[in-house]
Amino acid sequence: MPRIVQLESGSLIADIRRPAFAHEWVEYPATLPEQVVERLAGADIAINNKVMIDAAAIAALPELKMIAVMATGTNSVDLDACRARGIIVSNIRGYAVNTVPEHVMALLLALSRNLVAWRETLLAGGWQRADQFCLFDHPIRDLHGATLGLIGCGTLGNGVARLAEAFGMRVLRAERKGATVVRSGYTAFETVLAESDAISLHCPLTAETLSLIGEAELRAMKPSALLINTARGGIVDEAALIRALKEGWIAGAGFDAITAEPPPADHPMVDPALLALPNFLLTPHVAWSSRPAMQTLADQLIANIEAFVAGAPQNRVA
């Protein structure tokens, strides 16, 4: 009878049905890195989200046969170690095809229309003291006619493209950074940086995408451009981003992911001075978490486990 250990049940709000086969189910709301090996001892199947299952843990868990990741990104698992051991790793796909693109557009609209600055103006009584019916304190830009650059053009990137085009935006899909050949339907990475009025990131965090957007890339963007990141924090050099916002290299940024989650109080991305900027919006990794999306994720998670036990693994990444 397979022993299934869910390490992070608290990271999902959904009705998670139990697999349709005889099994033992053990569940923990949250798990610290130092608790992983102890809690997975004797487990055939591990379910994780963000807690790391590294090579050392895998070596210490001889009975482990599958890791079911409750996310699309798999940087919480040492895939090479799993491949070496023959451990199946499955992820979740397509569940956030509506919720993440909608969050991207919300960030773009809020920044383009200066909603935070307008809120602050009203809180300070600016409209109440006005001599006419409206104010012009903060510039408003339309998405219609603007150019959106997409870095990462899978399910989520293409979902953003559909919404952006509905707003009348021109969409450029970026070729891989450093590529010598530009594929049909794509635009050179450097051209996307230079021509986009907004750039949205939708690539996984890998060795190749770590600090993909650094000082050089931020300086190559238009001073009027916006940067949206609903992917992973490490894709952007955060120190360079903070300088870019404070020194005006770009016009603004909307982020849903940073390098440490949850962040310690002294993390630079949650510095009160940064969060107070009207051209920076940070949400706490919630773009994916609409209730319908989380239920889809939960259903697919169990389907992945059932497929593995039936001998036909799906959504394999290792």
KOLLOMI-409125 format. One record per residue: residue in three letters; y, x, z of N, C-alpha, C in turn. Coordinates in pm, whole numbers, padded with zeros to 5 digits, always signed. Atoms other than C-alpha are relative to their C-alpha. Example, Ala and Ser with C-alpha at 12.3 -4.5 7.8 and 13.67 -1.06 7.14 Angstrom:
ALA-00119+00089+00000-00450+01230+00780+00120+00090+00000;SER-00119-00082-00006-00106+01367+00714+00109-00077+00073;
end
This chain:
MET-00120+00085+00000+00000+00000+00000+00124+00089+00000;PRO-00118-00086+00008+00327+00164-00112+00096-00023+00118;ARG-00101+00006-00105+00576+00244+00162+00136+00022-00066;ILE-00132-00004+00062+00932+00172+00046+00104+00014+00111;VAL-00102-00023-00101+01224+00310+00247+00138-00013-00065;GLN-00137+00024+00045+01575+00177+00183+00094+00072+00097;LEU-00082-00085-00086+01820+00438+00315+00141-00053+00024;GLU-00141+00039-00008+02152+00257+00260+00020-00148-00031;SER-00010+00143+00029+02115-00120+00271+00141-00053+00022;GLY-00136+00044-00028+02469-00153+00408+00097+00023-00113;SER-00090-00030+00112+02614-00026+00080-00007-00105-00110;LEU+00014+00105+00100+02526-00349-00101-00001-00136+00069;ILE+00002+00137-00049+02602-00714-00035-00064-00087-00107;ALA+00074+00078+00100+02338-00914-00220-00127-00054+00064;ASP+00129+00053-00042+02021-01115-00183-00108+00087-00065;ILE+00100-00091+00054+01760-00842-00226-00138-00057+00028;ARG+00136+00053-00018+01422-01000-00284-00096+00117+00019;ARG+00101-00104-00018+01113-00807-00188-00089+00009-00124;PRO+00084-00016+00119+00889-00663-00462-00124-00090+00004;ALA+00112+00094+00012+00611-00887-00588-00134+00072-00001;PHE+00130-00066-00021+00326-00664-00472-00009+00036+00147;ALA+00018-00036-00141+00179-00571-00136+00068+00133+00028;HIS-00075-00121-00029+00401-00312+00027+00045-00002+00146;GLU-00068-00012-00129+00560-00185+00347+00145+00030-00028;TRP-00143-00016+00025+00939-00216+00356+00070+00043+00128;VAL-00078-00050-00114+01157-00010+00593+00144+00013-00047;GLU-00139+00007+00044+01532-00050+00584+00095+00056+00106;TYR-00106-00054-00086+01829+00140+00730+00135-00035-00061;PRO-00133+00033+00054+02191+00023+00695+00072+00121-00059;ALA-00063-00123+00048+02308+00383+00653-00084+00118+00047;THR+00078-00118-00033+02157+00730+00661+00086+00124-00016;LEU-00070-00127+00008+02313+01067+00737-00086+00101-00074;PRO+00079-00099+00074+02209+01368+00527-00111+00063+00085;GLU+00100-00065-00084+02026+01522+00823-00113-00096+00042;GLN+00104+00098-00033+01821+01200+00866-00093-00032-00116;VAL+00073+00038+00121+01686+01182+00511-00149+00032+00010;VAL+00141-00041-00001+01363+01379+00556-00078-00078+00105;GLU+00069+00073-00107+01272+01214+00886-00027-00145-00042;ARG+00016+00141+00034+01326+00864+00751-00089-00022-00121;LEU+00084+00014+00118+01145+00926+00423-00141+00055+00020;ALA+00134-00052-00026+00840+01083+00587-00104-00108-00028;GLY+00105+00094+00033+00536+00911+00441+00037-00103-00105;ALA-00045+00099+00098+00739+00713+00188-00052+00033-00139;ASP+00036-00014+00141+00610+00656-00164+00123-00020-00089;ILE-00119+00035+00078+00940+00510-00287+00123+00005+00091;ALA-00126-00008-00074+01289+00594-00166+00108-00075-00077;ILE-00117+00065+00059+01598+00382-00231+00123+00065+00062;ASN-00124-00059-00051+01931+00561-00202+00117-00043-00087;ASN-00121+00029+00075+02287+00519-00316+00084+00127-00010;LYS-00085-00119+00002+02518+00803-00216-00053+00113+00088;VAL+00053-00109-00084+02324+00996+00052-00087+00090-00087;MET+00065-00097+00088+02190+01313-00108-00147+00019+00034;ILE+00140-00041-00011+01819+01367-00166-00012+00128-00081;ASP-00008-00129+00068+01823+01736-00246-00137+00066-00014;ALA+00125-00070+00025+01560+01992-00342-00076+00029+00129;ALA+00066-00029-00128+01489+02083+00021-00069-00125+00053;ALA+00061+00125-00046+01426+01718+00108-00123-00034-00083;ILE+00112+00031+00088+01203+01669-00193-00120+00088+00031;ALA+00110-00092-00034+00998+01976-00100-00068-00039+00130;ALA+00054+00038-00130+00950+01834+00248-00065-00138-00001;LEU+00052+00136+00009+00828+01495+00121-00111-00007-00104;PRO+00108-00011+00100+00491+01550-00050-00051-00134-00052;GLU+00052+00130+00043+00409+01178-00073+00099-00078-00088;LEU-00102+00072+00076+00731+01077-00249-00033-00001-00149;LYS+00036+00015+00141+00663+00942-00598+00113-00057-00085;MET-00110+00061+00074+00978+00753-00694+00125-00005+00084;ILE-00130+00023-00063+01348+00744-00613+00072-00105-00084;ALA-00074+00108+00066+01525+00419-00702+00146+00008+00046;VAL-00141-00018-00035+01899+00488-00711+00073-00132-00020;MET-00077+00126+00007+02126+00190-00637+00135+00022-00067;ALA-00125-00030+00070+02388+00312-00885-00035+00050-00138;THR+00021-00059+00132+02432+00432-01240+00002+00152+00010;GLY-00008-00144-00020+02538+00782-01136-00115+00050+00085;THR+00117-00055-00071+02252+01002-01016+00028+00138+00060;ASN-00032-00130-00060+02439+01299-00870-00039+00006+00148;SER+00050+00000-00138+02294+01195-00530-00146+00041+00007;VAL+00140-00041+00006+01950+01320-00640-00008+00132-00077;ASP+00024-00125+00074+01836+01669-00742-00104-00032-00108;LEU+00089+00042+00108+01691+01568-01078-00094+00110-00043;ASP+00088-00111+00039+01554+01914-01158-00118+00011+00095;ALA+00107-00006-00098+01355+01918-00836-00098-00116-00020;CYS+00086+00116+00025+01223+01570-00917-00086+00023-00124;ARG+00078-00027+00122+01118+01673-01267-00111+00101+00029;ALA+00101-00101-00032+00937+01976-01129-00117-00058+00078;ARG+00104+00064-00081+00743+01753-00891-00063-00122-00067;GLY+00050+00119+00065+00687+01468-01135+00042-00129+00068;ILE-00053+00120-00068+00890+01224-00923+00084-00079-00099;ILE-00078+00087+00087+01023+00929-01120+00132-00036+00068;VAL-00131+00044-00048+01395+00860-01078+00052-00105-00096;SER-00057+00108+00081+01538+00530-01203+00138-00036+00053;ASN-00135+00041-00042+01900+00417-01199+00027-00142-00044;ILE-00041+00135+00036+02089+00092-01252+00096+00008-00119;ARG-00081-00007+00122+02247+00017-01588+00058-00137-00035;GLY-00059+00119+00056+02487-00237-01727+00046-00106+00098;TYR-00033+00104-00097+02544-00426-01403+00151-00020+00018;ALA-00145+00006-00025+02917-00346-01386+00080-00015-00129;VAL-00063+00007+00131+02994-00422-01749+00124-00089-00001;ASN-00121+00083-00009+03251-00686-01647+00094+00047+00109;THR-00087-00025-00115+03376-00583-01305+00079+00131-00011;VAL-00074-00127+00011+03467-00218-01375+00109-00007-00108;PRO-00110+00013+00097+03656-00288-01700+00115-00087+00050;GLU-00107+00084-00054+03847-00567-01525+00085+00078+00101;HIS-00075-00081-00098+03942-00324-01245+00089+00100-00073;VAL-00080-00094+00078+04059-00070-01502+00125-00069-00052;MET-00116+00072+00055+04283-00329-01665+00097-00040+00111;ALA-00087+00034-00112+04414-00438-01324+00087+00119+00039;LEU-00077-00120-00033+04518-00081-01246+00103+00030-00108;LEU-00094-00025+00110+04673-00039-01590+00118-00097+00004;LEU-00107+00099-00005+04869-00362-01557+00093+00023+00119;ALA-00082-00021-00120+04985-00290-01203+00095+00118-00018;LEU-00084-00119+00020+05112+00055-01301+00101-00021-00112;SER-00090+00020+00114+05259-00045-01637+00115-00093+00035;ARG-00101+00098-00034+05448-00335-01484+00066+00027+00136;ASN-00066-00047-00123+05545-00146-01166-00009-00100+00114;LEU+00014+00105-00100+05406-00414-00935+00023+00050+00142;VAL-00019-00053-00136+05403-00191-00627+00148+00020+00029;ALA-00143-00022-00020+05766-00091-00673+00075-00132+00016;TRP-00066+00130-00013+05868-00454-00723-00029-00063+00136;ARG+00034+00054-00133+05685-00555-00406+00088+00066+00107;GLU-00083-00072-00098+05871-00285-00213+00146-00046-00009;THR-00138+00047+00017+06202-00404-00359+00021-00134+00072;LEU-00012+00130-00066+06139-00757-00236-00009+00013+00152;LEU+00012-00020-00145+06028-00637+00108+00130+00055+00058;ALA-00127-00057-00046+06357-00447+00130+00118-00095-00020;GLY-00108+00098+00017+06557-00759+00038+00082+00017-00125;GLY-00079-00027+00120+06668-00636-00303+00030-00121-00084;TRP-00023+00120+00081+06624-00964-00487+00090-00099+00075;GLN-00078+00094-00082+06770-01162-00201+00150+00032-00004;ARG-00142-00040+00004+07097-00965-00233+00055+00006-00142;ALA-00039-00017+00140+07107-00976-00614+00110-00096-00042;ASP-00108+00083+00053+07404-01115-00811-00046-00088-00116;GLN+00051+00081+00110+07184-01259-01087-00146-00035+00025;PHE+00133+00056-00023+06845-01425-01135-00113+00103-00002;CYS+00107-00101+00009+06649-01104-01206+00056+00139+00026;LEU-00037-00140-00027+06650-00731-01135-00054+00090-00111;PHE+00045-00098+00098+06611-00425-01357-00024+00137+00064;ASP+00013-00126-00074+06542-00163-01091-00114+00087-00053;HIS+00120-00075+00037+06198-00063-01222-00041-00035-00142;PRO+00037+00028+00139+06093-00027-01586-00136-00068-00011;ILE+00126+00070+00029+05820-00251-01725-00041+00035-00142;ARG+00054-00032+00133+05598-00147-02014-00112-00097-00034;ASP+00110+00085+00047+05365-00362-02222-00121+00084-00035;LEU+00121-00064+00051+05005-00272-02288-00010-00020-00151;HIS+00005+00027+00143+05038-00432-02631+00071+00112-00077;GLY-00057-00106+00081+05097-00159-02887-00019+00139+00055;ALA+00023-00131-00060+05009+00123-02647-00136+00055-00040;THR+00126-00065+00036+04728+00373-02708-00078+00035+00126;LEU+00088-00029-00113+04436+00394-02465-00106+00100-00044;GLY+00105-00097+00026+04215+00703-02465-00115-00018+00096;LEU+00120+00013-00081+03860+00668-02339-00078+00130+00001;ILE+00084-00119-00014+03672+00968-02206-00129-00048+00065;GLY+00125+00062-00041+03314+00845-02181-00008-00137-00064;CYS+00002+00123+00080+03212+00567-02418-00136-00067+00004;GLY+00122+00075-00017+02899+00412-02276+00032-00146+00022;THR-00017+00143-00024+02864+00056-02152+00136-00032+00060;LEU-00126+00030-00067+03169+00071-01924+00120+00036-00087;GLY-00110-00038+00088+03393+00259-02163+00019-00100-00113;ASN-00010+00098+00107+03313+00016-02441+00046-00136+00053;GLY-00050+00123-00062+03372-00274-02201+00151+00004+00017;VAL-00145-00017-00011+03720-00138-02133+00064-00011-00138;ALA-00055+00006+00136+03775-00097-02507+00017-00144-00047;ARG-00009+00141+00043+03702-00467-02568+00120-00070+00064;LEU-00113+00064-00067+03953-00578-02306+00133+00058-00049;ALA-00124-00064+00045+04214-00324-02417+00040-00050-00137;GLU-00030+00049+00134+04188-00437-02777+00048-00145+00004;ALA-00046+00138-00016+04230-00798-02662+00147-00004+00043;PHE-00140-00011-00039+04562-00687-02510+00087+00055-00113;GLY-00076-00055+00112+04663-00539-02845+00017+00150+00008;MET-00009-00145-00010+04604-00175-02751-00080+00068-00112;ARG+00075-00088+00090+04495+00095-02991-00092+00086+00086;VAL+00097-00071-00082+04179+00259-02856-00052+00124-00072;LEU+00055-00125+00051+04078+00622-02911-00118+00042+00090;ARG+00117-00048-00074+03730+00738-02808-00006+00152-00012;ALA-00010-00146+00001+03740+01105-02709-00133+00066-00029;GLU+00116-00087+00020+03493+01354-02846-00015+00090+00122;ARG+00022-00089-00114+03339+01592-02592+00097+00117-00004;LYS-00092-00112-00012+03572+01861-02468-00066+00127-00054;GLY+00053-00124+00056+03522+02182-02666-00093-00018-00117;ALA+00091+00024+00112+03314+02017-02939+00059+00058-00128;THR-00046-00057+00128+03333+02189-03278-00005-00103-00112;VAL+00010+00106+00101+03242+01872-03470+00039-00132+00067;VAL-00042+00130-00051+03407+01534-03419-00083-00109-00068;ARG+00086+00106+00053+03165+01243-03463+00082-00114-00059;SER-00064+00118+00058+03250+00940-03672+00030-00101+00109;GLY-00041+00097-00101+03441+00690-03462+00062+00062+00123;TYR-00057-00071-00115+03561+00956-03219+00123+00079-00046;THR-00122-00078+00024+03882+01157-03190-00008+00127+00084;ALA+00004-00127-00072+03921+01520-03086+00059-00015+00139;PHE-00040+00010-00140+03956+01557-02709+00149+00032+00017;GLU-00139-00042-00014+04289+01738-02739+00096-00103-00061;THR-00083+00102+00064+04428+01471-02973+00014-00123+00089;VAL-00003+00115-00091+04334+01196-02728+00097+00027+00115;LEU-00093-00034-00108+04520+01377-02449+00144-00012-00048;ALA-00139-00007+00049+04829+01420-02665+00055-00136-00043;GLU-00049+00124+00061+04847+01071-02819-00011-00122+00090;SER+00026+00120-00080+04734+00837-02541+00115-00032+00095;ASP-00095+00048-00101+04973+00628-02334-00071-00023+00133;ALA+00083+00010-00120+04688+00583-02086-00137+00056-00034;ILE+00135-00055+00016+04354+00757-02038-00087-00055+00112;SER+00093+00054-00098+04055+00600-01866-00131+00079-00006;LEU+00119-00085-00009+03758+00805-01745-00124-00083+00029;HIS+00126+00074-00018+03401+00674-01775-00121+00089-00023;CYS+00111-00093+00017+03179+00982-01777-00063+00030+00136;PRO+00066-00035-00126+02923+01087-01514+00053+00133+00053;LEU-00037-00130-00057+02990+01375-01276-00117+00095-00016;THR+00101-00103+00024+02790+01674-01400+00067+00136+00006;ALA-00058-00134+00003+02836+02048-01416+00102+00012-00113;GLU-00089-00008+00115+03005+01995-01754+00129-00080+00022;THR-00119+00084-00017+03247+01725-01634+00075+00029+00130;LEU-00071-00036-00123+03343+01880-01298+00136+00058-00036;SER-00138-00042+00030+03723+01922-01309+00029-00003-00150;LEU-00025+00017+00144+03720+01803-01670+00148-00017-00028;ILE-00145+00018+00011+04080+01698-01619+00067+00085+00108;GLY-00067-00092-00091+04272+01985-01465+00146+00014-00038;GLU-00144-00018+00026+04624+02124-01483+00030+00003-00149;ALA-00029-00011+00144+04603+02212-01853-00007-00136-00068;GLU+00016+00131+00062+04481+01865-01947+00112-00095+00042;LEU-00108+00086-00048+04738+01687-01729+00133+00036-00067;ARG-00124-00042+00066+05018+01893-01881-00001-00033-00150;ALA+00012+00034+00142+04885+01812-02229+00023-00148-00026;MET-00024+00143+00014+04927+01439-02164+00149-00028-00015;LYS-00140+00041+00008+05248+01252-02237+00059-00012+00141;PRO-00063+00022-00131+05496+01254-01945+00004-00148+00038;SER-00002+00145-00025+05490+00873-01981-00140-00059+00016;ALA+00138+00050+00002+05109+00849-01969-00053-00032+00139;LEU+00069+00038-00122+04885+00694-01704-00143+00052-00006;LEU+00138-00045-00008+04549+00828-01586-00077-00093+00093;ILE+00082+00092-00077+04279+00586-01466-00139+00061+00020;ASN+00133-00055-00028+03962+00706-01293-00079-00096+00088;THR+00093+00084-00074+03695+00455-01192-00140+00058-00008;ALA+00130-00066+00017+03416+00708-01249-00038+00076+00127;ARG+00030-00082-00117+03378+00995-01000+00119+00091+00028;GLY-00118-00077-00039+03637+01191-00805+00004+00141-00056;GLY+00003-00140+00041+03526+01538-00906+00032+00025-00145;ILE-00033-00017+00141+03599+01474-01271+00145+00048-00017;VAL-00141-00039+00004+03968+01530-01194+00028+00101+00110;ASP-00047-00096-00098+04113+01834-01019+00108-00069+00083;GLU-00090+00083-00081+04278+01648-00731+00129+00073+00036;ALA-00122-00075-00032+04522+01925-00639+00096-00003-00118;ALA-00084+00005+00120+04647+01932-00998+00057-00140-00020;LEU-00049+00137+00014+04672+01552-01004+00118-00028+00093;ILE-00107+00024-00097+04886+01544-00690+00129+00067-00046;ARG-00118-00068+00054+05121+01802-00839+00056-00076-00120;ALA-00043+00072+00119+05131+01605-01164+00080-00124+00035;LEU-00071+00121-00042+05238+01289-00983+00134+00033+00064;LYS-00122-00033-00072+05494+01458-00763+00103+00069-00088;GLU-00092-00075+00085+05641+01676-01037+00027-00066-00134;GLY-00030+00077+00119+05633+01418-01314-00067+00047-00129;TRP+00071-00038+00123+05382+01573-01555-00051-00125-00071;ILE+00042+00129+00054+05245+01218-01601+00075-00109+00076;ALA-00078+00108-00061+05391+00878-01517-00068-00065+00119;GLY+00067+00065-00110+05122+00753-01283-00150+00010-00012;ALA+00146-00006-00001+04756+00725-01189-00057-00112+00086;GLY+00073+00099-00078+04512+00464-01067-00143+00049+00018;PHE+00132-00057-00029+04195+00590-00895-00082-00094+00087;ASP+00094+00076-00082+03889+00421-00749-00107+00093+00058;ALA+00100-00096-00049+03694+00740-00667+00069+00132+00027;ILE-00051-00133-00034+03775+01069-00495-00117+00089+00041;THR+00108-00096-00020+03579+01379-00401-00076-00017+00131;ALA+00069+00023-00127+03492+01275-00044+00011-00148+00034;GLU+00001+00144-00025+03387+00917+00032-00100-00034+00111;PRO-00139+00027-00032+03471+00800+00287+00076+00130+00025;PRO-00075-00124-00016+03751+01056+00303+00035+00027+00145;PRO-00053-00032-00133+03839+01242+00622+00150-00027+00003;ALA-00142+00037-00014+04185+01164+00758+00093+00101-00067;ASP-00087-00103+00058+04320+01494+00623-00027+00025-00149;HIS+00025-00017+00143+04190+01449+00269+00131-00020-00076;PRO-00130+00008+00066+04485+01512+00035+00022-00128-00081;MET-00017+00121+00080+04417+01199-00171+00033-00123+00084;VAL-00041+00112-00086+04478+00975+00131+00118+00040+00088;ASP-00124-00038-00067+04791+01156+00247+00097-00117-00009;PRO-00091+00115+00004+05033+00877+00346+00116+00018-00098;ALA-00111-00024+00093+05307+01042+00141-00042-00026-00144;LEU+00051+00026+00135+05090+01025-00170-00023-00149-00021;LEU+00029+00142+00011+04974+00670-00103+00126-00085-00007;ALA-00126+00074+00002+05337+00564-00063+00069+00006-00136;LEU-00063-00009+00132+05422+00666-00419-00025-00128-00079;PRO+00019+00124+00076+05479+00357-00634-00080+00019-00128;ASN+00073-00025+00124+05312+00528-00932-00142+00051+00024;PHE+00139-00037-00029+04981+00598-00757-00068-00114+00073;LEU+00081+00103-00062+04718+00337-00676-00138+00056+00027;LEU+00134-00044-00038+04399+00421-00489-00075-00116+00063;THR+00086+00101-00061+04123+00171-00420-00129+00068+00047;PRO+00110-00071-00067+03821+00258-00201-00136-00020-00064;HIS+00126+00005+00075+03545+00280-00464-00057-00142-00004;VAL+00039+00141+00001+03531-00097-00512-00002-00061-00140;ALA-00007+00056+00135+03565-00138-00890-00132-00066-00041;TRP+00133+00047+00038+03190-00199-00919-00047-00122+00078;SER+00061+00079-00106+03154-00438-00628+00035-00148+00002;SER-00011+00145-00001+03222-00792-00740-00135-00057+00044;ARG+00126+00058-00048+02961-01026-00589-00101-00020-00113;PRO+00100+00012+00109+02801-01110-00927-00058+00133-00042;ALA+00050-00131+00041+02777-00741-01017-00099+00055+00102;MET+00091-00052-00102+02615-00651-00684-00134-00074-00003;GLN+00126+00072+00008+02356-00926-00726-00082+00047-00122;THR+00068-00054+00118+02275-00801-01076-00062+00135+00032;LEU+00052-00131-00042+02236-00452-00930-00126-00016+00084;ALA+00114+00019-00089+02001-00577-00658-00123-00047-00076;ASP+00113+00051+00079+01785-00767-00907-00062+00111-00085;GLN+00050-00109+00084+01759-00464-01134-00069+00108+00083;LEU+00062-00097-00089+01677-00236-00842-00146-00035+00025;ILE+00138+00041-00027+01368-00437-00753-00083+00000-00128;ALA+00071-00004+00128+01274-00472-01120-00042+00143-00034;ASN+00035-00141+00024+01283-00091-01148-00122+00041+00083;ILE+00111-00035-00088+01049-00056-00851-00129-00068-00047;GLU+00120+00071+00047+00810-00321-00982-00054+00061-00129;ALA+00043-00062+00124+00802-00157-01324-00072+00132+00027;PHE+00065-00126-00037+00718+00178-01166-00141-00024+00054;VAL+00129+00028-00059+00434+00033-00960-00098-00055-00105;ALA+00084+00053+00107+00304-00146-01272-00039+00106-00102;GLY+00036-00109+00091+00281+00190-01448+00087+00010-00123;ALA-00089-00005+00116+00570+00132-01690+00143+00021+00047;PRO-00133-00023-00056+00881+00293-01532+00110-00030-00100;GLN-00115+00030+00084+01216+00174-01668+00124+00065+00056;ASN-00128-00062-00038+01570+00313-01658-00020+00140+00057;ARG+00032-00135-00050+01426+00661-01609+00111+00099-00033;VAL-00088-00114+00023+01660+00954-01568-00074+00131+00030;ALA+00088-00115-00025+01380+01188-01450-00142-00054+00017;
end
